[in-house]
Amino acid sequence: MIVTTTDSIEGKKVTAYLGLVTGEAVQGTNLFKDLFAGIRDIVGGRSGAYENELRKAKDTALAEMLEEAKALGADAVVGVDLDYQAIGGDSKTLLMVSINGTAVKLG
């Protein structure tokens, strides 16, 4: 299935708009990941643990959106928007990823 952030697909014609499709994922982190991320804030560098959690959450949200599009009989999802947010406080951080787009049929 074609997934794109653009409103059209070069060389393809949208023949039907099937509706909004979404996917969400909230991924928990743990105390050790938070601790090491805090150290990274002080000394600099990338946090591989958080990057892996974000990647997992993105993949989960994308898969959920694609399942919804397939259920509608879509050939593609256009106008995709991906958002990231951190939820939580000092003791627990949750990483939220939401993705949405328009399911379409192509001709």
C-alpha positions in Angstrom: 0.0 0.0 0.0 1.3 3.5 -0.9 1.6 5.8 2.1 2.6 9.4 1.5 2.5 12.8 3.2 1.5 14.4 -0.1 -2.1 14.9 -1.2 -1.6 13.2 -4.5 0.5 10.4 -6.0 2.4 11.1 -9.2 1.0 9.1 -12.1 -2.0 7.9 -10.1 -5.5 9.3 -10.0 -7.5 9.3 -6.8 -10.9 7.8 -7.7 -12.5 7.7 -4.3 -11.9 9.1 -0.8 -12.7 6.5 1.8 -12.2 8.5 4.9 -9.8 9.3 7.7 -7.7 6.5 9.1 -5.7 6.7 12.3 -3.2 4.8 14.4 -2.0 5.5 17.9 0.6 4.0 20.1 1.7 4.8 23.6 5.0 3.3 24.6 6.1 3.2 28.2 9.7 3.7 29.2 11.3 2.5 32.4 13.3 4.1 35.2 16.7 3.0 33.7 16.0 4.4 30.3 14.8 7.6 31.9 18.0 7.7 34.1 20.3 7.1 31.2 18.4 9.7 29.0 18.9 12.2 31.9 22.6 11.5 31.9 22.7 12.0 28.1 21.0 15.4 28.7 24.0 16.4 30.9 26.9 15.0 28.8 25.3 15.2 25.4 24.8 12.6 22.7 21.9 10.5 21.4 19.7 8.3 23.5 19.5 5.0 21.7 17.0 3.6 24.2 14.5 6.4 23.6 15.1 6.3 19.8 14.3 2.5 19.8 11.1 3.1 21.8 10.0 5.9 19.5 10.7 3.7 16.5 8.6 0.9 18.0 5.7 3.3 18.7 5.9 4.7 15.2 5.8 1.2 13.6 2.9 0.2 15.8 0.9 3.3 15.0 1.6 3.0 11.3 0.6 -0.7 11.3 -2.7 0.2 13.0 -3.4 2.9 10.5 -2.7 0.6 7.6 -5.0 -2.1 9.0 -7.8 0.5 9.2 -7.1 1.5 5.6 -7.1 -2.1 4.4 -10.4 -2.7 6.1 -11.9 0.1 4.0 -10.4 -1.4 0.8 -7.9 1.4 0.2 -5.1 1.3 -2.3 -3.2 4.2 -0.6 -3.2 6.6 2.3 -2.5 10.2 1.4 -1.9 13.4 3.4 -0.3 11.4 6.3 0.7 13.4 9.4 2.8 11.9 12.1 3.0 13.4 15.6 5.1 12.6 18.7 4.5 13.6 22.3 6.0 12.8 25.7 3.4 12.2 28.4 4.2 11.8 32.1 6.2 13.3 34.9 9.3 12.6 36.9 8.8 8.9 37.7 7.2 7.7 34.4 7.5 8.8 30.9 5.2 7.6 28.1 6.0 8.2 24.5 2.9 8.7 22.3 2.9 8.5 18.5 -0.3 9.3 16.5 -0.6 9.1 12.7 -3.5 9.9 10.5 -4.2 10.2 6.8 -6.9 9.8 4.2 -7.6 6.3 2.8 -8.2 6.4 -1.0 -8.8 4.2 -4.0 -6.6 4.7 -7.0 -7.4 4.4 -10.7 
